[in-house]
Amino acid sequence: MHILLVDDSLPFDGYTPSSQPLGGVEKAFASLPAALRARGHEVEVVNRCGFPITADGVSWKPWEAPRPESCDVLIAYRKPALLDFEVEAARRILWIASPGGYLGRGPNPEILARHAAAPIVVSGPAHAATVPAALAGRVVEIAPGLRAPFREAEPMAPANPPRAVVTTHPLMDLDWLIELWTREIRPKVEDAELRIFSAMLDRGLLGGDVPERIRPVLDRALAAREHGVTILRPRADPDMADAYREARAHFYPGAEAEVYCATLAESQAVGLPAVARPFAATRERVVDGETGFIAPDDQAFASCAILLLMNVGVFESRSETARATQRGRGWDEAAAEFEALLR
């Protein structure tokens, strides 16, 4: 089967996740083509990559390059408008990665009506719940896979003093977490470290421009350095897996708008227990009490954080369960579910 995937967002290709940090949304699109190719399909990608390459048998073509005239299946990523991509295709699929409310706004209803046979692929129940009710009958849930550096990571090797990591966007209550850390958590674990992986905050740390609404979060993080808070640039998958292996907890504030929580899925697969707030997507990633804790309020969050940082037995039990149960789904499994949808 000849499969064409299209995305017109950012420049990346199938090799990018192994060599550079990449957001979960982009990483998913970078991962599926090779998995489909490994299952015997002819796969091409048209996106904003800088130049034509072949990655794991998949042809990646820049947006301006000559395009194929036909394919069996077109997978349009994120934008309904890409369902109108000019190619002769027997079947078209829309794969979305953000909350689905936008599908009911602007020109999107008309586009989706024009492509009424196109299924809408979402990442899970929390994501499906964001799609307008009128489109619910077209929704298919296919959870993303996990890449090999996380599924095949070496055993945990926690650093001493104990270390926690956070990967949340600065505007998703990172200031709340830093304040909770300095007020409640660090005083109980005086040598603990909180490592914030954020490209935006790292740019500000190095003197680069950051959006005005990010500045207060950056200032709070910088002020908390005396409390063991460090800002770091996100890493490519292999190095990020090592960062998780060396930690004792992944603190995840979460937000209602999140539909998958990719870094939380990755750290769980490595074996890093999490403390997360009770949003729909975080509940899908963390098994409360088994692979970490879902904390209903500030005090519970702080108490669970302190427990993971200080109690080796609690950490090891949750870590072993996370590692054993959360790494099973790779991109081959996700590709198989897409394959079933393509027939």
Secondary structure, DSSP 4 states (H G I P E B T S, - for coil): -EEEEE--SS---TTHHHHS---HHHHHHHHHHHHHHHTT-EEEEEES-SS-EEETTEEEEETTS---SEEEEEEEES-GGGGG-SSEEEEEEEE--S-GGGGGSTTHHHHHHHTTT--EEESSHHHHTTS-GGGGGGEEE----B-HHHHTPPPP---SS-EEEE---TTTTHHHHHHHIIIIITTTSTT-EEEEE-HHHHHHHTT----GGGHHHHHHHHHGGGGTEEEE----HHHHHHHHHT-SEEEE---TT-S--HHHHHHHHHT--EEE---HHHHHH--BTTTEEE-SSHHHHHHHHHHHHH-HHHHHHHHHHHHHHSS--BHHHHHHHHHHHH-
